[in-house]
Structures are given as C-alpha cells and as structure tokens.
Amino acid sequence: MLLSVFFRPMVENVVPGLIFPAIAALLVWRRFRNRRLRLARRFVAKLRKMAEVRLVALDAMRFTVVADRAQAKTTSGPTPSSTR
C-alpha cells in the first residue's frame, strides 16, 4: 500500500492510488475474520451427512454432538493383529 503512495507522479492525487489497496486489504481481513465460522459450517455439513447425528450445537467454538446409536466407521480390510 505504501508503494502506491511513493510511486505516484503527483502528490495531490494520492487518494485514487490508495483506493484499490484499501479494498484489497479489507477483503483479506474479511476472509481471515470469518474463517472460524466458515470452518464450523464445513464441519456441520460433514456431520449432517451422518445418519446417526441428531443435534449439533455450537457455543463459542465448542461443538456438542448428540448421536443416536453411534456407529464405528471401520474398514473391511485385515486388522493389524490378524496379519501376524
């Protein structure tokens, strides 16, 4: 942002050179500020696909998940103890 001020040919037209960097800085700030909310929504979307999940509550970035008949997500491959 300071580079646009230093490389301007006229001193009286500094404001137009600051508009684009200011808008870009605000967009970057908005993206970082809303990161937690965006991650929480992505997590809830993944939980919503699970059939046994009944309720997801969020309180200050602490999730509470209520599940009905929690199922273990296991693979059908060989277990490490059975390969010996």
N, C-alpha and C positions, 0 to 999 in steps of 0.2 A: 504494500500500500504506500509506503514511503517512497518507493522508486518512482511511482507515477507522479508524485509531487516534485521530485528532484529533476526529472527529465522533461518537465513541461516547458515549452519555449516562453510562455507568457505567465507572469506571476498572477495577473488578475483573473485568469481562467483556471484556477486550481480546483474549484468545486466540481466541474464536469469530470475531471480526472480522478476524483475520489468516489464518484457515484458507483461505478462498476465494482471496484474492490470492496466497498462497503456492503453492497448487495451480496457479493460472493461470501464475504465473511459472515453475514447474517444467515445465509443458507447453511454454511458449515456449522455454525453454532447451533442452529435449529436441529440439525441431524444428530449432533452429539447430545443435545439436551433431551431428545425424545428416544434415545437408544434403549433405555430400560423398559419403557412402555412397549416399544417395538419387539423386544426380546420376550417380554411377558406374553404378548399376543401370539407370537410364534409358538411358545411353549403350550399355551392353552389350545391352540389349533391342533397340535400333536396329540394332546390328551383327549380332545373331543372325538378323535377317531377311534379311541379305545372304547369297546362296548361296556366294560365294567365300571368306568368312571361315571359317577353320578353328580358330583359337585366339585368345582374348583373355585376357591376363594383366595383373593389376593389382598394382603394387608401390609403395606409398606415393604414391598418386595419379599414378603414371606408367603409362600404358597401353602394352602391347605387343600389336600385332595381327598375326597371321600369316594371310596370304591366299593362296589358290591361284588363279592366273590372275586377277589383279586386273583388273577391268573398269572402264572410264571410264563414268561416268554422264552422258551427253551428251543434249541435246535434238535433235529432228529439224528444228528451225526454221532459218532462214537465219543464217549466221555474219556477224559484223560486217564482215569483209573482202569478202564477196560482195555486199554491199548498195551498193557504190560504183558 
